[in-house]
Amino acid sequence: GVEWVNREDLTSYGVRALAVGGTGYKGDSSGTLTKNSYAFCCPIGTDGSQYDGDGVTPIESALAMKQVMPDSDEMLLDDVGHFCWSDVFGGETLAPELTQFHKDGRPWYGDDDIVEKWGGWL
């Protein structure tokens, strides 16, 4: 689990790691779900509004693996969202702004063009 991963030196096991983070979804302009998600993931006392990320995970959290695995690779994907909000029931209720962004054509990690970018690392 996460506790073991944070405790062990995974490079000694030959494990490679890639931290992927999306950008372009600002905490102060991407809706309540984004702002609250960023506030949850970032330092205590922040409201999430000053962070950037994929709409759910701020960049700082997405790339935090470097703290426990210094040799891990990182990849930032510009203007990529966390999820395909407009493809699921309830997306407009849970995350109306993110749903509209997806409807407007903004990509998410699972779009074919985006998978090619991070999947090539595998």
URMO-V838587 format. One record per residue. RES is the residue in one letter. PHI is phi in degrees with one decimal (999 if undefined). OMEGA is omega in whole degrees, -180 to 180 (999 if undefined). D_LAST is the distance of its C-alpha to the last C-alpha in whole Angstrom. Layout:
# URMO-V838587
RES/PHI/OMEGA/D_LAST + RES/PHI/OMEGA/D_LAST
This chain:
# URMO-V838587
G/999/-177/21 + V/-61.2/180/21 + E/-60.3/180/24 + W/-64.7/-180/23 + V/-60.3/-180/19 + N/-71.6/-178/22 + R/-90.6/-173/24 + E/-86.9/171/22 + D/-89.2/-173/20 + L/-67.9/178/17 + T/-65.4/178/16 + S/-68.3/176/19 + Y/-94.0/-178/17 + G/79.0/-179/14 + V/-83.1/172/12 + R/-96.9/-180/9 + A/-140.5/176/9 + L/-126.8/174/9 + A/-98.3/-179/12 + V/-114.9/178/12 + G/-135.1/176/16 + G/-97.9/178/18 + T/-126.3/174/21 + G/104.8/179/24 + Y/-116.8/-176/26 + K/-75.2/-179/29 + G/-63.8/-178/30 + D/-90.3/-176/34 + S/-143.5/-178/33 + S/-118.0/175/31 + G/101.5/-176/33 + T/-66.1/-180/34 + L/-59.7/-180/31 + T/-63.6/-178/29 + K/-58.7/-180/31 + N/-69.6/177/32 + S/-62.8/180/28 + Y/-65.1/179/28 + A/-62.1/179/31 + F/-66.3/-175/30 + C/-85.5/-173/27 + C/-108.2/-174/28 + P/-51.8/178/31 + I/-58.4/179/34 + G/96.4/177/37 + T/-102.6/-180/35 + D/-99.7/177/35 + G/88.4/-173/32 + S/-69.5/-175/33 + Q/-91.8/-176/32 + Y/-99.0/175/28 + D/-123.4/179/26 + G/178.0/-175/23 + D/-100.9/-179/21 + G/100.2/177/24 + V/-127.8/-177/24 + T/-115.0/178/22 + P/-70.0/-178/23 + I/-54.2/-178/21 + E/-57.5/179/23 + S/-75.7/-178/21 + A/-60.4/-176/18 + L/-102.8/-177/17 + A/-67.0/179/20 + M/-56.4/-180/17 + K/-56.9/-179/18 + Q/-68.8/-179/21 + V/-106.5/177/20 + M/-133.3/-175/17 + P/-55.7/-179/18 + D/-89.4/-180/16 + S/-68.8/178/13 + D/-92.0/179/11 + E/-129.1/176/13 + M/-141.8/174/12 + L/-102.2/180/16 + L/-114.3/-178/16 + D/-68.3/174/20 + D/58.3/179/22 + V/-116.5/-179/19 + G/-93.4/-176/20 + H/-72.4/-169/19 + F/-151.9/179/21 + C/-90.7/-171/22 + W/-54.8/-176/26 + S/-77.6/-180/28 + D/-92.7/-175/27 + V/-122.0/175/28 + F/-63.7/177/31 + G/92.0/-179/33 + G/-57.4/-180/30 + E/-65.9/179/33 + T/-80.0/-176/35 + L/-74.0/-174/32 + A/-143.3/-175/31 + P/-59.1/180/33 + E/-68.1/180/32 + L/-66.0/177/28 + T/-62.9/180/29 + Q/-65.9/177/31 + F/-57.3/-180/28 + H/-66.8/177/26 + K/-59.5/-180/29 + D/-75.5/175/30 + G/102.7/177/26 + R/-70.2/-175/24 + P/-76.7/173/20 + W/-128.9/-175/18 + Y/-55.4/-176/15 + G/-89.2/176/15 + D/-66.8/-176/16 + D/-50.9/-179/15 + D/-63.4/-179/15 + I/-78.4/177/13 + V/-58.9/178/11 + E/-60.0/-179/10 + K/-70.7/-178/10 + W/-87.0/-180/8 + G/-66.9/178/5 + G/-62.9/179/5 + W/-67.7/-177/4 + L/-61.8/999/0
